[in-house]
């Protein structure tokens, strides 16, 4: 299991406690009512108009109200590029930015793809230490470390002694958070293996990737993301967390409003475009959402998870971002469907419930009925 600030694995899904109590408030309109049309770029429609069954979502709301599920903080659904469902609980509102925890990593992946388009000389296969010379000299020199590249960090295959799912790991994220310089702390870890030999979940590697990104584009991650990702999407409420040592926490803790979080799923579903404007190279969208290596219960692409849902015998392919507490951004390409959850169930069973909610209610609402 990842530490308290990151994402959690699906392997504990079987341990979900069905007796957890739901609490809070959501909009009083029924599932058949379309979300409000705002000047934020989202088109809106009804569930029925986009081919989703409102009764399945009504049943999910009933389960939440009766305590069958711990309430998420928000659930938004987009179908065919239109927002069709939007609900909030636990005192959260539409304009409340939410800490996305490790779902931030998938947004970092998007920024890497954009950066490579703007600065193609940066590349993914140059040794990362040569691209971060300001951190030399480093402890624990190792020829294997000299071969570590940005691509290895994107795939969680750096070889560093860094495993967020093992509390005693030298590079566990909780140890990194206590250090004075997060990037230097990670770069000075000993090597557990050679790069590209094993896949191990390491938040610190993504923070190092953020430092490489800032060097490559010559500006901070907040500024680069504002210019090249968030402004094209019409996203104005963005809160990055600083990483100790003067960098940006690209491994977690980006805060966005839920409607803006869902836009990133639509952006990837549409091959890197938003309302007809190219934002991310289409080739990067394809490449980053291919599951190359097993990691936990899923496969891993470039900071995106990849798995298959089985719904009444029908396989539904998905790629998704996720973070501790119940932050999920599911993209189901075959169904033209985006599903965004935010939550505050940090390190408890409620963190995994969005997976079950999707499989039992959201996907059945979207699949053709026999």
N, C-alpha and C positions, 0 to 999 in steps of 0.2 A: 504494500500500500504506500502511496505517496504521502509525504508529510502534510502537515496541517494547512499549508498554503497552496497546495497544488491540486491536480485532478485526482480522481479515484478510478480504480479499475472496475470493469463490469463483472469480474469474477465473483464479487460478493452479492450479485443480484439475488441469488437464492436466499440470502439472509435478510431480505427486506421485511421489516416488521409491519404487518398489515394493520396492527392496532394503533399505530401512531396517530395522534389526533390532528385534525385539520383546524386551522384557525384563520381569522382575518376576514377580508372583505374583497369582493370582486364586483365588477360593474353589474348592475341589476338586470341588464337586458339579457335575453335568452341567446342560446348559441346561434339561432337563425339570424340575428341582427348583425349587419355588417359593422366593422369598426368605423370610427369617425374618419372622415376625409379631412386631412390636414395639408398644410403647405410644406410637407416634408419629402415629397417625391413618391410616396406610396400611392398607387391606385388601390381602391378598395372594392370589395364585392361581397356577396353573401356566400355562405357555404353551399347552398343548393345550386346557385348559378355556376359554381366552379366544380360541381360534381362531388361534393362531400355530404355525408349523411349527418344532419344536425343531431339526430337522436343518439348517436354514438358519443358526441361531445357532451350532450346533456347528461348522459349516464356517467361520464367522467366527472362532471361537475357535482353530480349527486354523490358519487363516491368520496370526493374530497370533502364535501360538506358534512357527510356522515362519519368521517374519520377513517375511511378505508385507505386513504392516502394522506400523508403529511402534505399540506398545501405548498405548492411552489410559490415563489414570489410573483412570477408571471409566466404566461403561456401565450405565444403568438404563433399563428399558422398563416402561411402564404401559399397560394395555389395559382399556377399559371401567371406568376408575376404580380398577383394582387393579394393584399392583406385581407383575410377573410375571417379571422378570429383573433381576439385580443382580450385577455383577462388578467387581473391583478389581484393578489391576496396579501395578507400579512402587513397591511398598511402601506405597501408600495403603490406608487402611482406611475402613470405614463411618463412623467418628466423626471422621475427619480433615477439618476445614474446608478448602475449596479456593478459591483466588483465582479469581473468575469473570471478571476483566478486563472487557472491554466488554460482556459479557452483563449486567453490572450496569445498563446503560442501559435495558433492557427492564423491569427491576424499578423503576427510577426512573419510567418511564411509568406503571406500576401505581399508584405513590404519588401521581402527579399526578391520576390519575382519582379516587382516594379523596379527595384534598384538595379537589377541585372539588365533591364531594358534601358535604363538611363546611363548606367556605367558598366557596359559589357566587359570592360577590361578587368573588372573585379573578379569575375569567375567564381566558381564553386570549388575548384579543385587545386587551388594554390595552398601551400602550407599556411595554416592560420597564424602560427607564430610570426611568420615573416610579414603578415598583414597587421600585426599588433606589436610593433617593435618597442613601443613605449613601456611595455611590461617587462622587458628584459633587464637584468638577468632573473631567471626563475629558479625556484627550488625544484628538486626532483627532476633534473634533466634526464631525458630518455630519448633515444633515437626514434622510438615509436611515436612519441609526442611530436617530433618534428614532421611526421607524416600526416598529422591530423588536419583536416580541411573543413571549410564551411559546410560542405555536403555531409560530412560525418555528423556534424552538430545538428543539421536539419533532420537526419534520420535516427538520432539517438544512438549513434554507433561510433562515438569518439574513442572508446577504449579507456577513458579516464576512470579512476576509482570513485565513481559518482553514481549512486543508486538511491533515488528518493523513496523507493519502496522498502529500503532496509535502513532502519534507524541508526545502525552502527556503521553505515558507510561513511568513509572519510569525507565525501563530497555531498552528503545528504543536504538538501536545501536548508534545513533548519540551522545547520552549522554555517552555511554560506551567509544566511541572514545576519548572523552574529559577527561576521568578519568586517574589517574596516574597508575592504575593497573587494567587492564580489567577483569582479573579473579576474583579478590577480589571484584570489583565493582558488578559483577553479583551475586556472592555468598552472598553478603550482601543485596540484594534486599528483600523486603517483599514478602510473598507468596500471590498470588491471589486466589489459590485453592490448593487442595491436588494434589500430583503427579498422573498422569494417569487419571485425571478427565476431561481435556480439551486439545485441540491441538491448540497451538498458536505459530506463527512464531517468533523465538528468535535467532538472530545471536549470541548473547553473550553466550547462552547455548552451542553452538558448539565450542566457544573459551575455555570454561571450559572443554569440552570434550577433546580438544587438550592438556590441562594441565594434565588431567587424563592419556591420552595416553603417554605423555612423562614420567610421573612417572612410568607407567606400564612397559615400555620397557627400561627405564634407559638411554635414549638419547633424543636429540632434535628431533622434527618432521622433520626438513630438513634432518638430518642425517638418521633417520629411513626410511623416504620415499626414499631417494637416494639408500640405500642398498637394500630395499625389494620391491620397486615398480618401481621406474624410471630406475634404471640400468637394471633390467630384460626386460624392454620395450625398451631399447636403447634410453632413453630420457636423454639428457645431459644439455639442456637449461631449468633450473628450477629456479624460483625466488619466494621465500616465503616472506611475509611481517612479520615483528616483531610485536607482540602485546605488548603494554606497560605493564611493570611489569616483562619483561624477558621471556615471552612465545612466541608462534607462532600464527599468525592469521589463524586459521584453519576454520574460518567462511567465509573467502573471500580473494580476492586479490592475490591468487596464479597466477603467469604468466607462460604460456606455449606457445610454437609455435602451430599453429592450427593443423598441422599434428600429433603432439604429443597428443593434446587434443582429436583428433579423435581416437587415439590408445586406450584410456581409455574406449571409447564406445565399440570398438571391443573386448577388454578384457572382458567386462561384457557380451557381446553377446555370446562369446565363453566360458561362464561358469567359467571365472577366469583364462583362459590360454592365452598365447601369443606365437604363432608359436610353439605350442606343449609343452611349459614350463608352469608348474603350478605356478601362482603368487598369486592368491587369492583363498581361499577355495571355492569349488563349492557350498557348503551349504550356505555360507555367501552371495554369489551372488544371490541365490534364495531368501533367507530370507530378504535381504535388499531391494529388488525390488518388494516386495508385498505391495500394498497400503492398509494399515490397517485402517487409520482414515482419514476422510475428512479434508482438509485444503484448504481454498480458493475455487478455482474452480476444484481442483483435489483431489486425495488421496495421502497420504504420507507414505513412507516406512521408511527405515533407511537413512535419508538424501537424498533420491531419490523421485522424483515426479512420479506419476502413473496416466495415463488417457487413454482414447480411442478416436482416430480420426474416424470420419465418412466420408468416401470418396465414393461418389456416391452410398450410401446405404450400403457400405461395412465397417464394424467395423474393425479398426486396432489398436491393443493394443500396448501401448508404455510405457516405463519408461524413465525418462530424468533428466538431470541436467540443472539448469538455473540460470542466474544471470542478474542483472540490466545492461542495455545497449544493450542487444541482444545476450547474451552468452547462447547458447543452445547446449546440446549434447543429441540427440534423439536416442534411440535404439528401433527398431521395430523387435522383435524376429521372428515373423511369416514370415517376408519378408527378413530376413537375411540382414538387412539394418541398417547402422549407418549414421547419418546426424549431422554434426557439424557446428555451426554458431558462429562467433564472431562479435561484433559490438561496436559502441561508442555512441549509442543513449540513453544516461543516462537520466532516468526520463522523457522520451517523448514517443510518440506513436510508434516510430521506434523500441523501445525495444521489442514490441510484434510481430512485423511483421514476424519473422521466423516461428511462429506457422502457420500463414496464408500461407506463402510460402510453407511450408511442405504440408499443406492440399490441396492447389490448384494446385501445380506443382510437388513437389518431389514424394509424394505418388502416384498420378496418373501415373507418369512415371514408377513406380515400380510394379503397380498392372497389372494383366493380362487384356488385352483389350477385350471388347465384340466382 
